[in-house]
Every structure is written in C-alpha cells, then in structure tokens.
Amino acid sequence: MAVITLAIVNIFAWFQLNGQFLNDKWPEWLKSKLFVFIVGAPIGMALWYATKWSYEYFGFTWNIRLIGFGLGTLVFGAMSWSLLDEIPTLKTIICLLLAASIVLIQVTNVIGE
C-alpha cells in the first residue's frame, strides 16, 4: 500500500511542481500557485501515511526513504518524458536503472535486514 501511495503521490507532485511547464493544451489552473497550495496538504498527508505503512511493514524508515527516492525518480522521468518530451540521455537512463534497482532491493529485501 505504501508503494502504491508513493507512486500516486509522485504523479500529483509532478503536476504540482512541473505543471507550470506544460503547453497550452493543459488547463491553466495547473500552472497556478493556488493549485500548488491546494494539493500541498493532501500530498503531505499521503506521504505521512505511506511512511507510516512502510514503517509498520519493514520496521525501518530507511526503506521508505530509498523507495521514495527511487520511485520518485522513475515517476519523474516517465512524466517528464511523456508530457514534456524531455528525452532521457544515456546518463539519465543509467540513473533510472539505478533508481529501479534501489526500489527493487528495498521492496524485496534481497540483501536482508
């Protein structure tokens, strides 16, 4: 549940922070500071719950921190590529693969605790 919440929150956060760069096909309110304020509190609460659920499952705060970093990087990359046409360079693709590795290691506990 924590990982799904993080994925959804990162999508909303992407629009909150990068909606200002979208072209004119998108609603103008996505570019407003009011939108930033309105979605700020729900995003914060969703992150709070994701952290709580992750801690209850893993017993550590490090897991959600690293999962959040990796998942946030993956969502940011996908959203920027698909909505802003920012094509990833080789360097960025390598970083995205590393981010995916971080998420998989933390979610599966491959290395143990």
C-alpha positions in Angstrom: 0.0 0.0 0.0 2.9 2.4 0.8 4.5 1.9 -2.6 1.2 2.4 -4.5 0.5 5.5 -2.4 4.0 6.8 -3.2 3.6 6.3 -6.9 0.3 8.2 -6.9 1.7 11.0 -4.8 4.6 11.4 -7.0 2.3 11.8 -10.0 0.4 14.6 -8.2 3.7 16.1 -7.0 5.0 16.1 -10.6 1.9 18.1 -11.7 2.3 20.4 -8.6 5.9 21.3 -9.4 6.1 20.9 -13.2 2.6 21.8 -14.3 3.9 25.3 -14.9 5.9 24.0 -17.9 3.0 22.2 -19.7 1.9 23.6 -23.0 -1.4 25.4 -23.7 -3.3 22.1 -24.3 -3.4 21.7 -20.5 -5.7 23.6 -18.1 -4.4 26.9 -17.0 -5.0 26.1 -13.3 -2.2 23.5 -13.4 0.1 26.5 -13.8 -1.3 28.5 -10.8 0.3 28.9 -7.4 -3.2 28.3 -5.9 -3.0 24.7 -7.3 0.4 24.3 -5.6 -1.2 25.3 -2.3 -4.3 23.2 -2.7 -2.6 19.9 -3.4 0.3 20.5 -0.9 -1.6 19.4 2.2 -3.1 16.2 0.6 0.3 15.3 -0.8 1.9 15.8 2.6 -0.7 13.6 4.4 -0.4 10.9 1.7 3.4 10.9 2.3 2.8 10.7 6.0 0.6 7.6 5.6 3.0 6.0 3.1 5.8 6.4 5.7 3.6 5.0 8.5 2.6 2.0 6.5 6.1 1.3 5.3 7.5 1.5 8.9 4.8 -0.8 10.1 5.8 -3.3 7.4 9.6 -3.0 7.3 10.3 -1.7 10.8 12.7 0.9 9.4 12.4 4.4 8.0 15.3 3.8 5.5 13.2 1.5 3.3 10.6 4.1 2.5 13.2 6.8 2.1 15.1 4.8 -0.5 11.9 3.5 -2.2 10.6 7.1 -2.3 13.8 8.3 -3.9 13.9 5.6 -6.5 10.2 5.6 -7.3 10.1 9.4 -7.4 13.0 9.4 -9.9 11.2 6.8 -12.0 7.9 8.7 -12.0 9.6 12.0 -12.7 11.5 10.5 -15.6 8.3 8.9 -17.1 6.2 12.0 -16.6 8.8 14.4 -18.0 9.4 12.2 -21.0 5.8 11.6 -21.8 4.4 15.1 -21.0 7.3 17.5 -21.6 9.0 15.5 -24.4 12.3 15.5 -22.4 14.1 12.6 -24.0 16.5 10.9 -21.5 20.2 10.8 -22.3 22.3 7.7 -21.7 23.4 9.2 -18.4 19.8 9.7 -17.3 18.8 6.2 -18.5 21.6 4.7 -16.3 20.3 6.7 -13.4 16.8 5.5 -14.0 18.1 1.9 -14.0 19.9 2.5 -10.7 16.7 4.0 -9.3 14.7 0.9 -10.3 17.4 -1.2 -8.7 17.1 0.7 -5.4 13.3 0.2 -5.4 13.6 -3.5 -6.1 16.2 -4.1 -3.5 14.2 -2.3 -0.8 10.8 -3.8 -1.7 12.1 -7.4 -1.9 14.6 -7.2 0.9 17.0 -9.1 -1.3 20.0 -8.2 0.8 18.4 -8.9 4.1 18.0 -6.7 7.2 
